[in-house]
Each structure stands twice: as structure tokens, then as C-alpha cells.
Amino acid sequence: MIGLRRVGPDEFTTRLDAVLEIYIAAMDPPADQLPGRKTIMGNHALHPGFTCLFAERPDGTPVGLAYGFHGVPGQWWHDVVHRAIAERNGEGSARGWLGDALELAEIHVHPDHHGKGIGRALVMGMCAGRPERTAVLSTRDQPTAARHLYRSVGFVDLLTQFVFPGGYERYAILGAVLPLKGWARRGTADSGSGPPSTAPSHSGG
Ligand SMILES: CC(C)(COP(=O)(O)OP(=O)(O)OC[C@H]1O[C@@H](n2cnc3c(N)ncnc32)[C@H](O)[C@@H]1OP(=O)(O)O)[C@@H](O)C(=O)NCCC(=O)NCCS
């Protein structure tokens, strides 16, 4: 039996090694990226509105996690994505999607526990009760489980085939209006409750 538990920035920071273990198991990143990734994650815990969910075994061992925070200007991801959406779809669209957004930074489930609904529960749990108008994230622009999962709860493509500065992999930038549409209407790309007033319903990517 796996349970979800909310974790504050202090506990998240002290358990960064466990967080990184799940990240490594789920993403299989190059080893030389890990120290930098750990530093980035530690800095994320300092962002406003930071929230994290651990998916844990009864003995407290985490098998999955998700975390995010309130995006504000001055954060690297926020500024890069804002600029890219503004260039492509106009400043109003960028503000509509990012002006009051929960930025979902990481969602990972250990491969031994894939396909049991943990990822979906993490996404829904992260977005439930948040004060922001939207949730936004980036994910590899491939037909992955993550792409399927996000689409099924109402995320739409804001940008596709996007390469971050200094990177080479292609990402999709996704956004959803909060609250998420939930469990009942899985499997469609319709954002359900409609876009924020200044944002497009679909960017077309
Ligand atoms: C994305 C991830 C968190 C999903 O976790 P999970 O616990 O397996 O997710 P769930 O069991 O809730 O399943 C979510 C959906 O993905 C679907 N799915 C699973 N594997 C899939 C695959 N290879 N291709 C497409 N869909 C897939 C499931 O069928 C389910 O959809 P459904 O409810 O419509 O049937 C997990 O696959 C993961 O950690 N992936 C690697 C890390 C990653 O990509 N993280 C996201 C970074 S943005």
C-alpha cells in the first residue's frame, strides 16, 4: 500500500538524497549531471509556495515524488518559458499562462511502481487546493507516459519541440487551468474549464 504525504521544504532538503535516488531510477540521467541537479532541487525548495508530495511505502520509503512552487520573474525556467511563449504567442498569452502559475518542477515514480496510479495521484494532489490560476510544466516532447498523463488531466501544449538554452533535448511546455478536471474525464486534450482570460485555448505548439 502506497500513501501520499505532504513534505515541507525543510524535510525535502534533508531528504534530497532519497529524492535524487527516485529521480535517477525514473530518468536515468548522465551521472555527471547529478551534482548540479541536486543543487537545483535544493534551490527550488526556497521558492515561494513550495509544495512536495512523497508517495511512500508504509515503512516511509519514498517510491515517488512530485514538487512545485509559485513561479515568479527571476526564476530561470519561468523567465526562459515566459520569453519563449511571448515570442511565439504574444505577451498576453505568456502572462495568461505564467502570471499566476504553479510550476510543477518534478514528478517521478520509481519504475518498480509504474502503472499503479501513483503518478496520476501525485499530479492531482499537487494541483488540488492551489490558489494559482494555472499549472505549467515542461516534459520531454515524446509519446511518454508523462505526456499521456498530463493530457488526460487537462494540460494542453503551449510550446512543442522547445530546446532550453544550453540544452539539446526537445521539450513540450504544457499548461492547464486549475482546478484540474480530475479523474472522471481522462483521455482527452480538452482543458475542461477553459483557458485563463488572456491565454489561448491551445497554442498549437
Ligand atoms: C510519468 C510517471 C510519473 C507516471 O507515473 P505512474 O505512476 O506510472 O503513472 P500512472 O500509473 O498514474 O499512469 C498514468 C497514465 O500513464 C499511462 N502510461 C503508462 N505507461 C505509459 C507509456 N509507456 N506510454 C503511454 N502511456 C503510459 C497509464 O496507462 C496511465 O494512463 P491511463 O490512466 O489513461 O491508463 C512515470 O512514468 C515516470 O516516473 N516516468 C519517468 C519520469 C518522468 O518522465 N517524469 C515526468 C517528468 S515531466
The ligand as a Gaussian input file, in Angstrom:
#p B3LYP/6-31G(d) Opt

LIG

0 1
 C        5.220000       9.826000     -15.732000
 C        5.200000       8.929000     -14.494000
 C        5.436000       9.803000     -13.270000
 C        3.826000       8.281000     -14.381000
 O        3.816000       7.531000     -13.185000
 P        2.876000       6.217000     -12.990000
 O        2.719000       6.024000     -11.520000
 O        3.362000       5.096000     -13.795000
 O        1.516000       6.799000     -13.618000
 P        0.061000       6.174000     -13.536000
 O        0.132000       4.755000     -13.074000
 O       -0.754000       7.130000     -12.744000
 O       -0.358000       6.146000     -15.062000
 C       -0.544000       7.340000     -15.746000
 C       -1.022000       7.054000     -17.147000
 O        0.117000       6.776000     -17.979000
 C       -0.193000       5.638000     -18.805000
 N        1.036000       5.022000     -19.232000
 C        1.870000       4.245000     -18.530000
 N        2.937000       3.924000     -19.272000
 C        2.765000       4.513000     -20.489000
 C        3.520000       4.578000     -21.689000
 N        4.698000       3.979000     -21.798000
 N        3.023000       5.295000     -22.745000
 C        1.845000       5.938000     -22.629000
 N        1.083000       5.917000     -21.508000
 C        1.537000       5.207000     -20.454000
 C       -1.048000       4.814000     -17.903000
 O       -1.779000       3.860000     -18.638000
 C       -1.936000       5.863000     -17.279000
 O       -2.948000       6.263000     -18.160000
 P       -4.471000       5.757000     -18.015000
 O       -4.855000       6.037000     -16.595000
 O       -5.195000       6.576000     -19.026000
 O       -4.414000       4.288000     -18.314000
 C        6.257000       7.799000     -14.590000
 O        6.058000       7.092000     -15.808000
 C        7.687000       8.278000     -14.504000
 O        8.227000       8.465000     -13.414000
 N        8.305000       8.432000     -15.690000
 C        9.725000       8.801000     -15.768000
 C        9.970000      10.185000     -15.247000
 C        9.182000      11.233000     -15.992000
 O        9.090000      11.233000     -17.203000
 N        8.626000      12.182000     -15.220000
 C        7.901000      13.271000     -15.756000
 C        8.854000      14.373000     -15.997000
 S        7.984000      15.832000     -16.505000

